[in-house]
C-alpha cells in the first residue's frame, strides 16, 4: 500500500468534521440575524473557517484529479475535478466581498446594498456551478472505469445525492450532512492508498 495520499486522506476527514460545523453554525447565525447582509458586512472567525474549508476542498479535488488522471485514465473525470476546484476557488472568493464591505465605512447605503446583492448573486452562481459539476462528476465516476474502486463508487453516490440536494435549494441544508459522508469516504479512499490498494 502506498502512503503517498496520506495527507489528502487526513484533510478529507478533517473537512468532513469542519464542513457541517461551519454550515450549521452559519445557518443558525443567519436565521438569528435575520439577513444575509448582517454577516457579509463584517469579518470574523467564521470567514477564516470558510476560507480554510474552501482551500481544503480545492486541495482534495486536485489530489483526486491527480490519481484519476495518472492511474485510472479518467480524462472526463479529471476535467470535471479541475472545474470543481476552480468553482470552489471562486466560491471561496466570496469572502472578498466581506473584506471590501468591512472596510467600506465611506460607502453610501445604496452602494453597500448593491455589493451585498452582488455577493449573494456570486455565491449562488458559483455554488450552482459547483453543484452541477459535482453532479456530472458523480455520474461520470459511476459509468466509467475511473470509478471502479469500491470506495470511489461510494463517494460518487454520496456526491450525487449531495449535489442533487444542493441544487434543489429547498433541501440544500440536508447536504450539510451528506457532503461530510462523501468527504469521509474520500478520506478512506486516500488512506487506503488510492486505487492501488484495491488492485491485486
Helices and strands as residue ranges (DSSP letters): H 6-33, H 37-40, H 45-71, H 75-92, H 95-102, H 109-143, G 145-147, H 150-168, G 172-174, H 175-191, G 194-198
